[in-house]
Amino acid sequence: MDDLLNFTGKVALVTGGSRGLGREMALALAARGADVVITSRKADACESVAAEIEALGRQAMAYGCHVGHWGEIDAMVEAAYERFGKVDILINNAGMSPLYESLSSISEELFDKVVGVNLKGPFRLMATVGERMAAGEGGSIVNISSIASLQPSPNSEPYGAAKSGLNALTRSFAFAFGPKVRVNGIAAGPFLTDISKAWDMVSFEKQAKSRHALQRGGEPEEIVGAALYLAGPGGSFTTGTVIRVDGGTP
């Protein structure tokens, strides 16, 4: 195996790992030697991915956790360290961007949920796991952000604001826990995951062909290359940055 893609002996924790981008990253890490903690709100869905990882010959731990709730995060982190003794790679992938009729119709509860999952939760995970990484042998943190954090994005204002905050935390934590811990982000473009089922695909495809360099949405597995680079030895001199993986979105 190429040393730049070798994760043998590493332990990865992937939030939102039961489907979409999270599942693809978890399986890719396992296929290259990592043991993986899979967490999302639905424990049974995590168990399914854990079974796929174990079929690859790696160890897996499934854990139901709402990353917007710090108490659940702390319990999950303790369980991960009790099982594996360490976490070398943290991927903050869990996110939510609910639809709404108008800006004024967004309730305080909905706003808080969006911020909780996309910003508050990753902060707590980076703080608790990153601190242990820095005190130990080091590690890598990868935050899955969005192009909505970089440019005006109608119909996702709270989400874009939360992801902008995540970008800021990415750079801050790179300095807080460097040099032993690298912290980076991926500004993901329009990927064709379960979320895309709510899109007007006719309108999206028309827009993609006229505005996007690759003229299409991304397939979930197309996040893997950037994630492996940032998580592993190939990205050893990359930290405090956010890489766009968006198909050439303007």
C-alpha positions in Angstrom: 0.0 0.0 0.0 1.2 3.5 -0.8 2.5 5.0 2.4 0.6 8.3 1.7 -2.6 6.3 1.8 -1.8 3.9 4.6 -3.9 4.2 7.7 -2.9 0.9 9.3 -3.1 1.2 13.1 -5.1 4.4 13.0 -8.4 5.0 14.6 -10.9 7.4 12.9 -14.1 8.9 14.3 -16.6 9.9 11.7 -19.8 11.9 12.6 -22.7 11.6 10.3 -21.0 8.4 9.2 -24.1 6.3 8.5 -24.8 7.6 5.0 -23.7 9.9 2.2 -20.3 11.5 2.4 -19.7 10.2 5.9 -20.2 6.6 5.0 -17.9 6.9 1.9 -15.1 8.4 4.0 -15.5 5.8 6.8 -15.3 2.9 4.3 -12.4 4.4 2.5 -10.4 4.8 5.7 -11.2 1.2 6.7 -10.2 -0.1 3.3 -6.8 1.4 3.9 -6.3 0.0 7.4 -8.1 2.2 9.9 -10.5 1.1 12.6 -13.5 3.4 12.7 -16.0 4.8 15.1 -19.3 5.5 13.3 -21.7 7.9 14.9 -25.0 9.5 13.9 -28.3 10.1 15.5 -29.6 6.7 14.4 -27.6 3.9 16.0 -29.1 1.2 13.8 -27.9 2.9 10.7 -24.4 3.1 12.3 -24.5 -0.6 12.9 -25.1 -1.3 9.2 -22.0 0.7 8.2 -20.0 -0.9 11.1 -20.9 -4.3 9.6 -19.5 -3.2 6.2 -16.3 -2.1 7.9 -15.9 -5.3 9.8 -16.3 -7.2 6.5 -13.2 -5.4 5.3 -11.3 -6.9 8.2 -11.2 -3.8 10.4 -12.7 -3.1 13.8 -15.7 -0.8 14.0 -17.8 0.8 16.7 -21.3 2.1 16.1 -22.6 4.8 18.5 -25.8 6.8 18.4 -25.2 10.4 19.2 -26.8 13.8 18.4 -23.8 16.1 17.9 -25.8 19.1 18.8 -25.9 17.9 22.4 -22.6 18.2 24.3 -23.6 15.6 26.9 -24.0 13.0 24.2 -20.8 14.0 22.6 -18.8 13.7 25.8 -20.3 10.2 26.4 -19.5 9.1 22.8 -15.9 10.3 23.0 -15.4 8.5 26.3 -16.8 5.3 24.8 -14.5 5.6 21.8 -11.4 6.0 23.9 -12.5 3.2 26.2 -12.8 0.9 23.2 -9.7 1.9 21.2 -7.5 3.9 23.6 -7.1 6.7 21.1 -8.5 8.7 18.2 -6.1 9.6 15.4 -8.5 11.1 12.9 -11.7 13.1 13.6 -14.0 13.9 10.7 -16.7 16.3 11.6 -19.2 15.4 8.8 -22.6 15.6 10.5 -24.7 18.5 9.2 -28.2 19.7 8.5 -29.7 22.3 6.2 -33.5 22.2 6.5 -35.7 23.9 4.0 -38.0 26.8 5.0 -40.6 28.9 3.4 -39.1 32.3 4.2 -36.5 33.8 6.4 -39.0 35.2 8.8 -40.6 31.7 9.1 -37.4 30.3 10.6 -38.1 29.5 14.2 -35.6 30.1 17.0 -35.7 26.3 17.6 -34.8 25.6 14.0 -32.0 28.2 14.0 -30.5 26.7 17.2 -30.6 23.2 15.7 -28.8 24.2 12.6 -26.1 26.0 14.6 -25.9 23.2 17.1 -25.2 20.4 14.6 -23.1 22.4 12.2 -21.0 24.6 14.6 -21.5 23.9 18.3 -21.1 20.1 18.0 -17.9 20.3 15.9 -16.5 22.8 18.4 -17.0 20.5 21.3 -15.6 17.5 19.4 -12.5 19.4 18.3 -12.0 20.7 21.8 -12.2 17.3 23.5 -10.6 15.0 20.9 -8.1 17.6 19.8 -6.9 18.2 23.3 -6.2 14.5 23.8 -4.5 14.3 20.4 -2.2 17.2 21.3 -1.3 15.5 24.6 -0.6 12.2 22.9 0.9 11.3 19.5 -1.0 14.0 17.5 -3.6 13.5 14.9 -5.7 15.1 12.1 -9.1 16.8 12.2 -11.1 17.3 9.0 -14.2 19.5 9.1 -16.8 19.1 6.3 -17.9 22.6 5.5 -19.8 23.9 2.4 -19.5 26.3 -0.4 -22.4 28.0 1.2 -19.9 29.2 3.8 -17.9 31.1 1.1 -20.6 32.8 -1.0 -24.2 34.0 -0.8 -26.4 31.0 -0.9 -30.2 31.6 -1.0 -32.4 29.3 1.1 -29.5 28.2 3.4 -28.7 31.3 5.3 -28.4 29.8 8.8 -26.5 26.8 7.4 -24.1 29.0 5.5 -23.5 31.2 8.6 -22.8 28.1 10.8 -20.4 26.7 8.2 -18.6 30.0 8.0 -18.1 29.8 11.7 -16.8 26.2 11.2 -14.2 27.6 8.8 -13.1 30.1 11.3 -12.8 27.4 14.0 -10.8 25.2 11.6 -8.0 27.8 11.4 -8.2 28.7 15.1 -7.9 25.1 16.2 -5.0 24.5 13.8 -3.1 27.1 15.8 -4.5 26.0 19.2 -3.4 22.4 18.8 -0.4 22.7 16.4 2.1 21.5 15.7 1.0 18.0 16.7 -2.6 18.2 15.4 -3.5 19.3 11.9 -6.9 20.9 11.4 -8.4 21.4 7.9 -11.8 21.7 6.2 -13.5 20.7 2.9 -15.9 23.2 1.4 -18.2 20.7 -0.3 -20.2 21.6 -3.3 -23.5 20.0 -4.5 -23.1 16.3 -3.8 -25.9 13.9 -4.9 -26.5 12.4 -1.5 -29.9 11.8 0.3 -30.2 15.5 0.8 -30.4 16.0 -3.0 -33.7 14.1 -3.1 -35.4 17.3 -1.9 -33.9 19.3 -4.8 -35.6 20.4 -8.0 -33.3 18.2 -10.1 -34.4 19.7 -13.4 -33.5 23.2 -12.2 -30.3 21.9 -10.7 -29.1 20.1 -13.8 -29.8 23.1 -15.9 -27.9 25.4 -13.6 -25.0 22.9 -13.3 -24.6 22.7 -17.1 -24.5 26.5 -17.5 -22.5 27.5 -14.4 -20.4 24.6 -13.0 -17.1 23.7 -14.6 -17.8 20.0 -14.4 -21.5 20.6 -15.3 -22.9 18.1 -12.8 -23.3 17.3 -9.1 -20.7 15.2 -7.3 -21.1 11.5 -6.4 -20.5 10.8 -2.7 -17.4 8.8 -3.3 -15.8 11.9 -4.9 -15.2 13.4 -1.5 -12.8 10.6 -0.6 -9.6 11.8 -2.3 -9.6 15.1 -0.5 -10.5 13.6 2.8 -7.8 11.0 2.7 -5.2 13.6 1.7 -6.1 15.9 4.7 -6.5 13.0 7.2 -3.3 11.2 6.3 0.4 11.5 5.8 0.0 13.0 2.4 -1.2 16.2 3.9 1.5 16.5 6.5 2.3 20.1 5.6 -1.3 21.2 5.2 -3.2 22.8 8.2 -5.5 25.6 8.9 -7.0 25.7 5.4 -10.3 24.9 3.7 -10.2 23.1 0.4 -13.0 23.4 -2.1 -14.3 20.2 -3.6 -17.2 21.5 -5.6 -17.0 20.6 -9.2 -16.0 24.1 -10.2 -18.9 25.9 -8.6 -18.6 29.7 -9.3 
